[in-house]
Amino acid sequence: MSEASRLRRGNLYVPLPEAGVEEHFQTLFAGTACLVERIVSHRHASPPGFWYEQAEDEWVVLLQGAAELGFDDGGRIALTPGDWVEIPAGCRHRVLSTALATVWLAVHGSRSGAAPG
């Protein structure tokens, strides 16, 4: 068996899941120090009163579409393709809005090297 035949591979844009009630999360890589996932949003937003407050750091890049994040202190960040943001552990944030077929790449990890989640 060749090395290439044993590799996992895919395409971040194909296939995109259909629009549904929830965002779609797909784990692409889960290692001992980081987790990489594709997130597909179709005009999704965090429910009223809901905040993400994660135990690990998160680095996220918007690959397609548009989105706006909100923060507990009232700050807001608009994202377009190519924009990325580093969200430190414990930073309360939420998704305010997304466009149809918005694709994110999120990397979760810890500066200490401890396994995420």
C-alpha positions as CSV (number, residue, x, y, z in Angstrom):
1,M,0.0,0.0,0.0
2,S,1.4,3.4,-1.0
3,E,1.8,6.2,1.6
4,A,-0.6,8.4,-0.5
5,S,-3.4,5.7,-0.3
6,R,-3.3,5.8,3.5
7,L,-3.7,9.6,3.8
8,R,-7.0,11.2,4.9
9,R,-7.9,14.0,2.5
10,G,-10.8,16.1,1.4
11,N,-12.0,19.5,0.2
12,L,-13.2,22.3,2.6
13,Y,-15.9,23.4,0.1
14,V,-17.2,20.1,-1.3
15,P,-19.7,18.9,-0.3
16,L,-21.2,21.7,1.8
17,P,-24.0,20.5,4.1
18,E,-27.5,21.8,3.3
19,A,-28.9,24.6,5.5
20,G,-30.5,23.3,8.7
21,V,-31.5,24.4,12.1
22,E,-27.9,24.1,13.5
23,E,-24.4,25.0,12.2
24,H,-22.5,22.0,10.9
25,F,-19.3,21.1,12.7
26,Q,-16.9,18.6,11.1
27,T,-13.7,17.5,12.9
28,L,-10.8,17.4,10.3
29,F,-8.0,16.7,12.7
30,A,-7.9,15.8,16.4
31,G,-4.4,15.6,17.9
32,T,-3.0,15.6,21.4
33,A,-2.5,19.4,21.4
34,C,-5.1,20.7,18.9
35,L,-8.4,20.2,17.3
36,V,-9.1,21.4,13.7
37,E,-12.7,21.7,12.5
38,R,-14.7,23.0,9.6
39,I,-17.8,24.9,10.5
40,V,-20.5,25.6,7.9
41,S,-23.1,28.3,8.8
42,H,-26.2,29.2,6.8
43,R,-27.4,32.5,8.2
44,H,-27.0,31.1,11.7
45,A,-26.5,33.1,14.9
46,S,-26.0,32.1,18.6
47,P,-29.3,31.8,20.4
48,P,-30.3,34.9,22.6
49,G,-28.4,34.9,25.8
50,F,-25.9,32.1,24.7
51,W,-22.2,32.7,25.0
52,Y,-19.2,30.5,24.1
53,E,-16.7,30.5,26.9
54,Q,-14.2,27.8,26.0
55,A,-11.5,26.3,28.2
56,E,-9.0,26.4,25.3
57,D,-7.7,29.1,22.9
58,E,-9.3,29.2,19.5
59,W,-8.0,30.5,16.2
60,V,-10.6,30.9,13.5
61,V,-10.4,32.0,9.9
62,L,-13.4,32.8,7.7
63,L,-12.9,31.1,4.3
64,Q,-16.2,31.9,2.5
65,G,-19.2,34.1,3.2
66,A,-19.4,36.7,6.0
67,A,-19.9,36.8,9.7
68,E,-20.0,39.0,12.8
69,L,-18.9,38.1,16.2
70,G,-19.9,39.8,19.4
71,F,-18.1,39.9,22.7
72,D,-19.2,40.2,26.4
73,D,-17.7,43.7,26.6
74,G,-19.9,45.0,23.8
75,G,-17.2,44.7,21.1
76,R,-18.0,43.4,17.6
77,I,-15.9,42.1,14.8
78,A,-17.1,41.8,11.2
79,L,-15.3,39.0,9.2
80,T,-15.0,38.6,5.5
81,P,-13.0,35.9,3.6
82,G,-9.4,35.7,4.7
83,D,-10.1,37.5,8.1
84,W,-8.9,35.5,11.1
85,V,-9.2,36.1,14.9
86,E,-7.5,34.6,17.9
87,I,-9.9,34.1,20.8
88,P,-8.2,33.4,24.1
89,A,-9.5,30.8,26.5
90,G,-12.3,32.2,28.7
91,C,-13.2,35.0,26.3
92,R,-17.0,35.2,26.2
93,H,-18.2,35.5,22.6
94,R,-21.1,34.7,20.3
95,V,-22.0,34.6,16.6
96,L,-24.2,37.6,15.8
97,S,-24.8,36.7,12.2
98,T,-23.5,34.7,9.2
99,A,-24.2,34.8,5.5
100,L,-25.5,31.8,3.6
101,A,-22.8,29.1,3.0
102,T,-20.3,30.6,5.4
103,V,-17.3,28.4,5.8
104,W,-14.9,28.7,8.8
105,L,-11.8,26.8,9.8
106,A,-11.3,26.7,13.6
107,V,-8.2,25.5,15.5
108,H,-8.6,24.8,19.2
109,G,-5.6,24.3,21.4
110,S,-3.7,25.3,24.4
111,R,-0.5,27.3,24.6
112,S,0.6,24.8,27.3
113,G,0.3,22.0,24.8
114,A,-2.5,20.3,26.8
115,A,-5.1,18.5,24.8
116,P,-8.2,20.6,23.9
117,G,-11.7,19.9,25.1
